[in-house]
Amino acid sequence: MTIVLGANQYGKAETRVVRVSRDGDTHEIRDLNVSVALAGELDEVYLSGDNASALPTDSQKNTVYAFARKHGIASPEEFALLLARHFVSSQPTILRARVSVEEYAWDRVPVTGHSFVRRGQEIRTTRVTHTDAGTHVVSGLRDLVVLNSAGSEFWGYATDEYTTLEETRDRILATAITAEWRHGGDASTTWDASHAAVRALLIETFAGTYSLSLQQTLHTMGRRVLEEHPGICEIRFAMPNKHHFVVDLEPFGLDNPNEVFFAADRPYGLIEGTVLRDDVPSAEQAWW
């Protein structure tokens, strides 16, 4: 039996960087959490402890801060592209760089030009994977919480001896959307505008779809994104079904015509799926 070293990568995870643009009295703020992962000719680092090919993770962290100062942060995608290309071009032993970014949004408080309030729990995400052979950009969002109080059914499903769920023609449909979408080609996208447009379309489609299942809603949302954004190749979803159960109020002499619910946080159904163009080559390396 021969034992060999398999696929490997290393990097600096979760470098928090806040960049304030102080142009005049009205400031702009970008609040990012940046993770870097590098791969390449690194076998000897693992096999013998020879670190000659390893750029320290502390240097990677410092690069994030230096680039925030030198280049600013126009968007998470643009910042991730700058970093990924830098690590591959500047380090001869690094053949692949993946830069993942979470952005925490702040809304301006109109009292001053320098006051902000954090926007809920939703997080904007970006993943850039770069090699000499090409660059892949995946944009996304996490924990976009949405709810329809009507316009949703669930019935006609398979049953077995353990089924207790009752069919319903009127239910609350709620989820926390995690979505990631892959851009095609060497995208020269206006990243902030593109992200805002996709986000708005996801919300609009969720709200406007009469749902017979969360799976059907997922597919409808993905299809609309691809129909209206030809530069996007595929979109992947993870959508927990945030169950709302009608509370039985009969013991208290009260009716409950679908007005009072118990919101259960677990266990929950987790619906996942990918919607993609069949004429675009797959690129699993974009999701590493």
Phi, psi and omega in degrees: 000132176252131179254128184232161175279130179268196181302143182208159175199164179207162179176187180255122184259142169058059170274114180275126179223128177244124181245119177256122175266116186255064178266098182076206183277344181257117183263156172240146183228134172237126185240107188240154169238111191249129176238132182244138173226126183243145178219157179161225183273075189240010186304317185293336175298319181279319190278324185232353182081012176281112188265014186299333183262002187256116171284122184305145178295334176295324176295323178297317177300313181296327177297320178302312181293318181296319180293326177298324179282315186288319189249347188071183178231093180289323178194160176302320181296312182296320179295317179295322177297315179301314182293312184298315180295323179298313185295321180287320184284333186265344183241111185297337181270351181264118183255342179216134175235133173241125178241120179249136184229134167251136176242133178257121189274142175237134176260143182288136170270119191290358181296321179226178175267005184225024180241139186221157174230135183294137184267094169051207183254357181292141181233134173273139183234153176213141172225121176244127175243123185231132169225174176297338181279343181163172182231137177238135179240124177240117176261164179182187176208159181221142176062043169275102188271124182226156182209135168250124180274357176206177177078028180218136177231165171203108182201171179075018184274164178294147179229157173216190185293350181255004183281125175237347183295131179271143176295150180219141174253007180202106182218162169282134174244117182222146180203165172244105189284127162248121182223141175226134182232136184264129177274145180268153174067194177271080192298131172245060189271150167280095198297314182296317180294320179298314180298315180298322181291317179294316179303313180298322180292321177300315180295314181300317182289320175302313183293325187267359182264122171285116195260128170260350173191156176294330176299315179298319179297317178304310183296320180297319178297314180296318181298318181293322178300314182291325179294323187262352180228085185298341178280356179260129185271319183205159178220135182243139184237148162227119188226102175290140176274105182277094190293139172235116184254135178294129181279133177281110181256005181301323178302342181254011179072027182238146172272171178211084180281064178058047180240332181241125186231154168260122180269110183268129180268341177195152353290161182222152171287138179242114183256125181231148179186160178238136173240129187212164176277135183279353181257011180246129180301143176292156181214075182297335178297340178290341186255006181300000000 
